[in-house]
Amino acid sequence: MCKFKLTIIYSFLIIALYSCNSYKKVYFFTSFHEPANQGLRLLYSYDGYKWIDLNYIFLPPQVGNQQVMRDPSIIQDKNGIFHLVWTSSWRGDRGFGYSSSKDLINWTEQKFIPVMEFDTSTVNVWAPEIFFDDEKNEFIIIWASTLPYKFPNGIEDIRNNHRLYYTVTKDFINYSPAKLFFDPGYSVIDGTIVKMDKNKYVLVFKDNTRPQRNIKAAFSDKPLGVYDNITPAFTDTFTEGPSVLKINREYLIYYDAYRIKKYGASITKDFKSFRDISDKISIPEGHKHGTVFISNKKVLKNIMKAINSKTK
């Protein structure tokens, strides 16, 4: 009888161990390769520092004038659905691409979300980024657009003078009218929102003015701003596409050092003092502007199984 009970206990322990291992945290990094016409790629990591390319195209682009997929951003909702948005054209689009998936393998029909259709002068819609507001239970999507003559140009070209805009959605079906999100008085792109604590939010963004072209941060007590107290740049020039990953009590900020064709990273606890740790990360060659999200080992295992079956 004791032996039987021990066998049952052992079996339960094995099941529990397998279950825990299946749901072990895995970091994913959305990606694309130039010239951005192939589609969504994914990297994965167990520690947030060393990344491995799954070397597979998960979703070829089908919407937009140019039908490219740049700057893909993914977030997983409370029901386990992955929501993806991306830049669908360099210029000429007044919206961005959208699709969703239950497993990162099979995707819904792609849609074009015309968020800037209200202004026909809109030059572009770049780098849409999704943030989940857990207090209002809604998703905020921010992006960069140029509306010629709407803002003082400074030294920027009239078609390259960006500001950040936003829309809000609860279901990725209905979207609020687009509104101005962030205007520091100069051209900015590539914004991403980070929640540090209740009533403490950070906007990490690229100062896209010609003398700068580097990454800074600003602060607010609400996810929709107003963001102010802008920090000095904490990256070199010719850097963009920041993505923030919290590991323990520190924030790891990845960015695309596009002129030297490498990825860099800085680490911070407060978004006021930063330390360059580019020599401590490992990013596959060719990886371009993406965002980090968290899932689990079961999702990764199923992805690998699907890739193996499709590439045999």
C-alpha atoms as a printed R data frame, in Angstrom:
    type eleno elety resid chain resno       x      y       z
1   ATOM     1    CA   MET     A     1   0.000  0.000   0.000
2   ATOM     2    CA   CYS     A     2   2.814  2.416   0.921
3   ATOM     3    CA   LYS     A     3   4.600  1.582  -2.306
4   ATOM     4    CA   PHE     A     4   1.401  2.345  -4.258
5   ATOM     5    CA   LYS     A     5   1.023  5.721  -2.495
6   ATOM     6    CA   LEU     A     6   4.657  6.588  -3.156
7   ATOM     7    CA   THR     A     7   4.159  5.758  -6.838
8   ATOM     8    CA   ILE     A     8   1.155  8.108  -7.031
9   ATOM     9    CA   ILE     A     9   3.028 10.883  -5.234
10  ATOM    10    CA   TYR     A    10   6.013 10.439  -7.542
11  ATOM    11    CA   SER     A    11   3.746 10.595 -10.599
12  ATOM    12    CA   PHE     A    12   2.158 13.816  -9.379
13  ATOM    13    CA   LEU     A    13   5.596 15.323  -8.758
14  ATOM    14    CA   ILE     A    14   6.702 14.448 -12.297
15  ATOM    15    CA   ILE     A    15   3.534 16.001 -13.738
16  ATOM    16    CA   ALA     A    16   3.951 19.120 -11.602
17  ATOM    17    CA   LEU     A    17   7.614 19.438 -12.594
18  ATOM    18    CA   TYR     A    18   6.743 19.067 -16.291
19  ATOM    19    CA   SER     A    19   3.951 21.610 -15.958
20  ATOM    20    CA   CYS     A    20   6.213 24.159 -14.219
21  ATOM    21    CA   ASN     A    21   8.889 23.658 -16.865
22  ATOM    22    CA   SER     A    22   6.334 24.131 -19.664
23  ATOM    23    CA   TYR     A    23   5.335 27.489 -18.250
24  ATOM    24    CA   LYS     A    24   8.862 28.682 -17.577
25  ATOM    25    CA   LYS     A    25   9.255 32.310 -18.650
26  ATOM    26    CA   VAL     A    26  10.602 32.899 -22.135
27  ATOM    27    CA   TYR     A    27  11.381 36.300 -23.644
28  ATOM    28    CA   PHE     A    28  10.518 36.899 -27.290
29  ATOM    29    CA   PHE     A    29  11.834 39.688 -29.509
30  ATOM    30    CA   THR     A    30   9.900 40.652 -32.637
31  ATOM    31    CA   SER     A    31  12.116 41.265 -35.622
32  ATOM    32    CA   PHE     A    32  12.454 41.827 -39.344
33  ATOM    33    CA   HIS     A    33  15.303 41.860 -41.837
34  ATOM    34    CA   GLU     A    34  15.862 44.513 -44.476
35  ATOM    35    CA   PRO     A    35  14.356 45.222 -46.960
36  ATOM    36    CA   ALA     A    36  11.373 44.265 -44.757
37  ATOM    37    CA   ASN     A    37   9.367 42.527 -47.478
38  ATOM    38    CA   GLN     A    38   9.578 38.998 -46.049
39  ATOM    39    CA   GLY     A    39   7.659 39.438 -42.811
40  ATOM    40    CA   LEU     A    40   7.665 38.764 -39.082
41  ATOM    41    CA   ARG     A    41  10.638 37.062 -37.477
42  ATOM    42    CA   LEU     A    42  11.107 36.138 -33.809
43  ATOM    43    CA   LEU     A    43  14.078 35.789 -31.478
44  ATOM    44    CA   TYR     A    44  13.877 34.121 -28.065
45  ATOM    45    CA   SER     A    45  15.865 34.207 -24.835
46  ATOM    46    CA   TYR     A    46  15.750 32.675 -21.367
47  ATOM    47    CA   ASP     A    47  17.727 35.422 -19.649
48  ATOM    48    CA   GLY     A    48  16.990 38.544 -21.716
49  ATOM    49    CA   TYR     A    49  20.653 38.903 -22.734
50  ATOM    50    CA   LYS     A    50  21.468 36.067 -25.135
51  ATOM    51    CA   TRP     A    51  19.050 35.849 -28.077
52  ATOM    52    CA   ILE     A    52  18.495 33.092 -30.625
53  ATOM    53    CA   ASP     A    53  16.860 33.619 -34.008
54  ATOM    54    CA   LEU     A    54  14.114 31.100 -34.812
55  ATOM    55    CA   ASN     A    55  15.050 31.740 -38.453
56  ATOM    56    CA   TYR     A    56  11.509 31.515 -39.775
57  ATOM    57    CA   ILE     A    57   9.006 33.891 -41.387
58  ATOM    58    CA   PHE     A    58   5.856 33.751 -39.264
59  ATOM    59    CA   LEU     A    59   3.694 36.201 -41.195
60  ATOM    60    CA   PRO     A    60   4.376 37.688 -44.668
61  ATOM    61    CA   PRO     A    61   2.965 41.244 -45.046
62  ATOM    62    CA   GLN     A    62  -0.160 41.678 -47.173
63  ATOM    63    CA   VAL     A    63  -1.534 45.142 -46.354
64  ATOM    64    CA   GLY     A    64  -0.433 48.707 -47.051
65  ATOM    65    CA   ASN     A    65   0.798 50.428 -50.189
66  ATOM    66    CA   GLN     A    66   4.283 48.980 -49.913
67  ATOM    67    CA   GLN     A    67   3.269 45.737 -48.198
68  ATOM    68    CA   VAL     A    68   6.288 45.598 -45.933
69  ATOM    69    CA   MET     A    69   6.500 44.658 -42.266
70  ATOM    70    CA   ARG     A    70   8.713 46.977 -40.271
71  ATOM    71    CA   ASP     A    71   8.854 47.666 -36.523
72  ATOM    72    CA   PRO     A    72   6.598 44.778 -35.436
73  ATOM    73    CA   SER     A    73   5.126 45.104 -31.929
74  ATOM    74    CA   ILE     A    74   3.403 42.226 -30.101
75  ATOM    75    CA   ILE     A    75   1.530 42.072 -26.817
76  ATOM    76    CA   GLN     A    76  -0.292 39.098 -25.257
77  ATOM    77    CA   ASP     A    77  -3.655 39.795 -23.631
78  ATOM    78    CA   LYS     A    78  -5.219 38.190 -20.559
79  ATOM    79    CA   ASN     A    79  -6.898 35.539 -22.726
80  ATOM    80    CA   GLY     A    80  -3.606 34.465 -24.241
81  ATOM    81    CA   ILE     A    81  -4.142 36.114 -27.626
82  ATOM    82    CA   PHE     A    82  -1.118 37.744 -29.241
83  ATOM    83    CA   HIS     A    83  -1.824 41.082 -30.933
84  ATOM    84    CA   LEU     A    84   0.571 42.334 -33.607
85  ATOM    85    CA   VAL     A    85   0.862 45.781 -35.223
86  ATOM    86    CA   TRP     A    86   3.485 46.974 -37.701
87  ATOM    87    CA   THR     A    87   4.597 49.683 -40.138
88  ATOM    88    CA   SER     A    88   3.152 48.711 -43.521
89  ATOM    89    CA   SER     A    89   4.854 51.357 -45.716
90  ATOM    90    CA   TRP     A    90   7.667 53.896 -45.504
91  ATOM    91    CA   ARG     A    91   5.342 56.607 -46.790
92  ATOM    92    CA   GLY     A    92   1.866 56.855 -48.267
93  ATOM    93    CA   ASP     A    93  -0.048 54.866 -45.641
94  ATOM    94    CA   ARG     A    94  -2.333 56.612 -43.169
95  ATOM    95    CA   GLY     A    95  -2.532 53.577 -40.905
96  ATOM    96    CA   PHE     A    96  -0.742 50.414 -39.791
97  ATOM    97    CA   GLY     A    97  -1.103 46.644 -40.154
98  ATOM    98    CA   TYR     A    98  -2.789 44.387 -37.582
99  ATOM    99    CA   SER     A    99  -3.199 40.643 -37.030
100 ATOM   100    CA   SER     A   100  -3.633 38.316 -34.041
101 ATOM   101    CA   SER     A   101  -2.736 34.770 -33.104
102 ATOM   102    CA   LYS     A   102  -3.348 32.203 -30.383
103 ATOM   103    CA   ASP     A   103   0.042 30.550 -30.806
104 ATOM   104    CA   LEU     A   104   2.314 32.872 -32.857
105 ATOM   105    CA   ILE     A   105   2.081 30.304 -35.665
106 ATOM   106    CA   ASN     A   106  -1.398 30.707 -37.148
107 ATOM   107    CA   TRP     A   107  -2.532 34.291 -37.746
108 ATOM   108    CA   THR     A   108  -5.841 35.959 -38.489
109 ATOM   109    CA   GLU     A   109  -6.493 37.769 -41.746
110 ATOM   110    CA   GLN     A   110  -4.418 40.930 -41.848
111 ATOM   111    CA   LYS     A   111  -6.201 44.256 -41.483
112 ATOM   112    CA   PHE     A   112  -5.183 47.797 -42.259
113 ATOM   113    CA   ILE     A   113  -6.101 50.167 -39.412
114 ATOM   114    CA   PRO     A   114  -6.523 53.682 -40.944
115 ATOM   115    CA   VAL     A   115  -5.887 55.710 -37.789
116 ATOM   116    CA   MET     A   116  -4.721 58.872 -39.617
117 ATOM   117    CA   GLU     A   117  -7.305 58.818 -42.396
118 ATOM   118    CA   PHE     A   118  -8.833 62.011 -41.001
119 ATOM   119    CA   ASP     A   119  -5.883 64.053 -42.337
120 ATOM   120    CA   THR     A   120  -5.042 63.429 -45.983
121 ATOM   121    CA   SER     A   121  -1.756 65.331 -45.629
122 ATOM   122    CA   THR     A   122  -0.353 62.568 -43.385
123 ATOM   123    CA   VAL     A   123   2.996 61.491 -44.811
124 ATOM   124    CA   ASN     A   124   3.494 58.286 -42.855
125 ATOM   125    CA   VAL     A   125   2.577 56.102 -39.882
126 ATOM   126    CA   TRP     A   126   5.719 54.648 -38.326
127 ATOM   127    CA   ALA     A   127   6.466 52.113 -35.598
128 ATOM   128    CA   PRO     A   128   3.110 51.507 -33.883
129 ATOM   129    CA   GLU     A   129   3.737 50.273 -30.337
130 ATOM   130    CA   ILE     A   130   1.198 48.590 -28.044
131 ATOM   131    CA   PHE     A   131   0.939 49.265 -24.300
132 ATOM   132    CA   PHE     A   132  -1.634 47.683 -21.982
133 ATOM   133    CA   ASP     A   133  -3.147 50.045 -19.423
134 ATOM   134    CA   ASP     A   134  -3.992 47.598 -16.613
135 ATOM   135    CA   GLU     A   135  -5.896 50.234 -14.650
136 ATOM   136    CA   LYS     A   136  -8.390 51.007 -17.418
137 ATOM   137    CA   ASN     A   137  -8.162 47.543 -19.008
138 ATOM   138    CA   GLU     A   138  -7.447 48.948 -22.471
139 ATOM   139    CA   PHE     A   139  -4.663 49.019 -25.027
140 ATOM   140    CA   ILE     A   140  -2.878 52.213 -26.041
141 ATOM   141    CA   ILE     A   141  -1.167 52.230 -29.431
142 ATOM   142    CA   ILE     A   142   1.302 55.032 -30.150
143 ATOM   143    CA   TRP     A   143   3.122 55.818 -33.406
144 ATOM   144    CA   ALA     A   144   4.959 58.596 -35.237
145 ATOM   145    CA   SER     A   145   3.447 60.622 -38.089
146 ATOM   146    CA   THR     A   146   4.396 63.708 -40.070
147 ATOM   147    CA   LEU     A   147   1.657 66.242 -40.845
148 ATOM   148    CA   PRO     A   148   3.326 68.959 -42.962
149 ATOM   149    CA   TYR     A   149   2.995 72.544 -41.673
150 ATOM   150    CA   LYS     A   150   1.260 71.466 -38.457
151 ATOM   151    CA   PHE     A   151   4.353 72.088 -36.300
152 ATOM   152    CA   PRO     A   152   7.355 74.421 -36.632
153 ATOM   153    CA   ASN     A   153   9.951 72.664 -38.757
154 ATOM   154    CA   GLY     A   154  13.125 73.734 -37.058
155 ATOM   155    CA   ILE     A   155  15.825 72.311 -39.316
156 ATOM   156    CA   GLU     A   156  13.755 69.289 -40.306
157 ATOM   157    CA   ASP     A   157  12.448 68.650 -43.784
158 ATOM   158    CA   ILE     A   158   8.739 69.420 -44.050
159 ATOM   159    CA   ARG     A   159   8.020 65.712 -44.674
160 ATOM   160    CA   ASN     A   160  10.215 64.472 -41.857
161 ATOM   161    CA   ASN     A   161   8.931 66.461 -38.874
162 ATOM   162    CA   HIS     A   162   7.314 63.799 -36.692
163 ATOM   163    CA   ARG     A   163   5.208 63.838 -33.551
164 ATOM   164    CA   LEU     A   164   3.764 60.904 -31.615
165 ATOM   165    CA   TYR     A   165   0.036 60.121 -31.853
166 ATOM   166    CA   TYR     A   166  -2.170 57.548 -30.142
167 ATOM   167    CA   THR     A   167  -5.393 55.586 -30.261
168 ATOM   168    CA   VAL     A   168  -7.074 53.449 -27.583
169 ATOM   169    CA   THR     A   169  -8.836 50.106 -28.055
170 ATOM   170    CA   LYS     A   170 -10.270 47.402 -25.831
171 ATOM   171    CA   ASP     A   171 -10.832 44.778 -28.535
172 ATOM   172    CA   PHE     A   172  -8.691 45.681 -31.580
173 ATOM   173    CA   ILE     A   173 -11.943 46.152 -33.468
174 ATOM   174    CA   ASN     A   174 -13.029 49.580 -32.294
175 ATOM   175    CA   TYR     A   175 -10.454 52.368 -32.026
176 ATOM   176    CA   SER     A   176 -10.733 55.835 -30.533
177 ATOM   177    CA   PRO     A   177 -10.003 58.818 -32.831
178 ATOM   178    CA   ALA     A   178  -6.280 59.460 -33.129
179 ATOM   179    CA   LYS     A   179  -4.935 62.294 -30.991
180 ATOM   180    CA   LEU     A   180  -1.589 63.955 -30.397
181 ATOM   181    CA   PHE     A   181   0.350 62.016 -27.760
182 ATOM   182    CA   PHE     A   182   3.743 63.704 -27.397
183 ATOM   183    CA   ASP     A   183   5.110 66.983 -28.747
184 ATOM   184    CA   PRO     A   184   8.368 68.071 -27.081
185 ATOM   185    CA   GLY     A   185   8.807 70.865 -29.623
186 ATOM   186    CA   TYR     A   186  10.924 68.848 -32.053
187 ATOM   187    CA   SER     A   187  10.728 65.758 -34.266
188 ATOM   188    CA   VAL     A   188  10.319 62.460 -32.377
189 ATOM   189    CA   ILE     A   189   9.697 58.851 -33.399
190 ATOM   190    CA   ASP     A   190   9.802 55.330 -31.907
191 ATOM   191    CA   GLY     A   191   8.002 55.842 -28.599
192 ATOM   192    CA   THR     A   192   7.435 53.081 -26.056
193 ATOM   193    CA   ILE     A   193   5.580 53.376 -22.727
194 ATOM   194    CA   VAL     A   194   6.869 51.724 -19.548
195 ATOM   195    CA   LYS     A   195   4.951 51.427 -16.277
196 ATOM   196    CA   MET     A   196   7.310 51.579 -13.307
197 ATOM   197    CA   ASP     A   197   4.785 51.854 -10.482
198 ATOM   198    CA   LYS     A   198   1.271 53.143  -9.962
199 ATOM   199    CA   ASN     A   199   1.210 56.747 -11.153
200 ATOM   200    CA   LYS     A   200   4.748 56.487 -12.519
201 ATOM   201    CA   TYR     A   201   5.203 56.037 -16.268
202 ATOM   202    CA   VAL     A   202   8.151 56.516 -18.597
203 ATOM   203    CA   LEU     A   203   8.174 57.275 -22.311
204 ATOM   204    CA   VAL     A   204  11.347 56.124 -24.045
205 ATOM   205    CA   PHE     A   205  11.694 57.699 -27.494
206 ATOM   206    CA   LYS     A   206  14.025 58.765 -30.280
207 ATOM   207    CA   ASP     A   207  14.862 62.438 -30.666
208 ATOM   208    CA   ASN     A   208  14.822 62.459 -34.472
209 ATOM   209    CA   THR     A   209  16.282 65.920 -35.029
210 ATOM   210    CA   ARG     A   210  19.356 66.075 -37.252
211 ATOM   211    CA   PRO     A   211  21.868 67.031 -34.501
212 ATOM   212    CA   GLN     A   212  20.591 64.326 -32.145
213 ATOM   213    CA   ARG     A   213  19.095 61.114 -33.581
214 ATOM   214    CA   ASN     A   214  19.478 59.411 -30.208
215 ATOM   215    CA   ILE     A   215  17.304 58.056 -27.399
216 ATOM   216    CA   LYS     A   216  15.886 59.883 -24.381
217 ATOM   217    CA   ALA     A   217  13.200 59.367 -21.723
218 ATOM   218    CA   ALA     A   218  10.374 61.476 -20.277
219 ATOM   219    CA   PHE     A   219   8.061 61.000 -17.279
220 ATOM   220    CA   SER     A   220   4.368 61.192 -16.408
221 ATOM   221    CA   ASP     A   221   1.907 60.139 -13.701
222 ATOM   222    CA   LYS     A   222  -0.530 58.807 -16.355
223 ATOM   223    CA   PRO     A   223   0.034 56.505 -19.338
224 ATOM   224    CA   LEU     A   224  -1.402 59.079 -21.750
225 ATOM   225    CA   GLY     A   225   0.746 61.879 -20.356
226 ATOM   226    CA   VAL     A   226   1.612 64.707 -20.261
227 ATOM   227    CA   TYR     A   227   5.255 63.519 -20.436
228 ATOM   228    CA   ASP     A   228   7.966 65.975 -19.376
229 ATOM   229    CA   ASN     A   229  11.300 66.238 -17.509
230 ATOM   230    CA   ILE     A   230  13.091 64.874 -20.565
231 ATOM   231    CA   THR     A   231  16.454 63.267 -19.840
232 ATOM   232    CA   PRO     A   232  19.660 63.907 -21.764
233 ATOM   233    CA   ALA     A   233  20.382 61.315 -24.442
234 ATOM   234    CA   PHE     A   234  21.677 58.032 -23.032
235 ATOM   235    CA   THR     A   235  22.746 56.506 -26.379
236 ATOM   236    CA   ASP     A   236  25.078 57.567 -29.154
237 ATOM   237    CA   THR     A   237  23.744 59.211 -32.304
238 ATOM   238    CA   PHE     A   238  22.118 57.101 -35.032
239 ATOM   239    CA   THR     A   239  20.216 54.929 -32.566
240 ATOM   240    CA   GLU     A   240  16.484 54.157 -32.625
241 ATOM   241    CA   GLY     A   241  13.750 51.606 -31.931
242 ATOM   242    CA   PRO     A   242  14.033 51.294 -28.129
243 ATOM   243    CA   SER     A   243  12.431 48.298 -26.438
244 ATOM   244    CA   VAL     A   244  12.356 47.939 -22.652
245 ATOM   245    CA   LEU     A   245  12.549 44.702 -20.693
246 ATOM   246    CA   LYS     A   246  12.334 44.591 -16.895
247 ATOM   247    CA   ILE     A   247  14.591 41.975 -15.301
248 ATOM   248    CA   ASN     A   248  14.377 41.843 -11.514
249 ATOM   249    CA   ARG     A   249  14.681 45.482 -10.397
250 ATOM   250    CA   GLU     A   250  16.426 46.793 -13.486
251 ATOM   251    CA   TYR     A   251  15.234 47.904 -16.903
252 ATOM   252    CA   LEU     A   252  17.151 46.676 -19.915
253 ATOM   253    CA   ILE     A   253  16.736 49.039 -22.883
254 ATOM   254    CA   TYR     A   254  17.536 47.551 -26.275
255 ATOM   255    CA   TYR     A   255  18.044 49.805 -29.280
256 ATOM   256    CA   ASP     A   256  19.031 49.593 -32.918
257 ATOM   257    CA   ALA     A   257  22.399 51.243 -33.632
258 ATOM   258    CA   TYR     A   258  21.497 51.356 -37.292
259 ATOM   259    CA   ARG     A   259  24.527 53.163 -38.690
260 ATOM   260    CA   ILE     A   260  26.945 50.490 -37.479
261 ATOM   261    CA   LYS     A   261  24.326 47.745 -38.058
262 ATOM   262    CA   LYS     A   262  24.404 46.428 -34.502
263 ATOM   263    CA   TYR     A   263  22.093 46.253 -31.508
264 ATOM   264    CA   GLY     A   264  23.050 48.029 -28.313
265 ATOM   265    CA   ALA     A   265  21.674 48.039 -24.773
266 ATOM   266    CA   SER     A   266  21.645 50.191 -21.670
267 ATOM   267    CA   ILE     A   267  20.483 49.297 -18.174
268 ATOM   268    CA   THR     A   268  18.858 51.506 -15.542
269 ATOM   269    CA   LYS     A   269  16.911 51.352 -12.301
270 ATOM   270    CA   ASP     A   270  15.302 54.780 -12.486
271 ATOM   271    CA   PHE     A   271  15.606 56.030 -16.105
272 ATOM   272    CA   LYS     A   272  17.855 58.806 -14.841
273 ATOM   273    CA   SER     A   273  21.240 57.104 -14.702
274 ATOM   274    CA   PHE     A   274  22.154 54.604 -17.414
275 ATOM   275    CA   ARG     A   275  24.944 52.122 -17.973
276 ATOM   276    CA   ASP     A   276  25.939 50.830 -21.407
277 ATOM   277    CA   ILE     A   277  25.969 47.017 -21.444
278 ATOM   278    CA   SER     A   278  26.184 46.476 -25.205
279 ATOM   279    CA   ASP     A   279  29.184 44.192 -24.674
280 ATOM   280    CA   LYS     A   280  27.090 41.894 -22.482
281 ATOM   281    CA   ILE     A   281  24.305 41.103 -24.949
282 ATOM   282    CA   SER     A   282  24.184 38.737 -27.901
283 ATOM   283    CA   ILE     A   283  21.894 39.618 -30.827
284 ATOM   284    CA   PRO     A   284  21.776 37.681 -34.132
285 ATOM   285    CA   GLU     A   285  23.054 39.547 -37.173
286 ATOM   286    CA   GLY     A   286  20.401 41.247 -39.278
287 ATOM   287    CA   HIS     A   287  17.943 41.783 -36.425
288 ATOM   288    CA   LYS     A   288  16.072 45.078 -36.833
289 ATOM   289    CA   HIS     A   289  13.755 47.284 -34.762
290 ATOM   290    CA   GLY     A   290  11.437 45.074 -32.728
291 ATOM   291    CA   THR     A   291   9.859 44.865 -29.281
292 ATOM   292    CA   VAL     A   292  10.239 42.412 -26.408
293 ATOM   293    CA   PHE     A   293   7.315 40.511 -24.904
294 ATOM   294    CA   ILE     A   294   7.077 37.642 -22.426
295 ATOM   295    CA   SER     A   295   5.476 34.223 -22.876
296 ATOM   296    CA   ASN     A   296   6.455 30.702 -21.816
297 ATOM   297    CA   LYS     A   297   8.361 27.574 -22.807
298 ATOM   298    CA   LYS     A   298   5.224 25.744 -23.923
299 ATOM   299    CA   VAL     A   299   4.589 28.393 -26.573
300 ATOM   300    CA   LEU     A   300   8.224 28.176 -27.707
301 ATOM   301    CA   LYS     A   301   8.131 24.367 -27.834
302 ATOM   302    CA   ASN     A   302   5.004 24.410 -30.008
303 ATOM   303    CA   ILE     A   303   6.592 26.981 -32.317
304 ATOM   304    CA   MET     A   304   9.690 24.836 -32.768
305 ATOM   305    CA   LYS     A   305   7.551 21.780 -33.447
306 ATOM   306    CA   ALA     A   306   5.546 23.672 -36.087
307 ATOM   307    CA   ILE     A   307   8.702 25.015 -37.742
308 ATOM   308    CA   ASN     A   308  10.225 21.540 -37.910
309 ATOM   309    CA   SER     A   309   7.086 20.085 -39.480
310 ATOM   310    CA   LYS     A   310   6.867 22.857 -42.095
311 ATOM   311    CA   THR     A   311  10.517 22.830 -43.065
312 ATOM   312    CA   LYS     A   312  10.922 19.051 -43.458
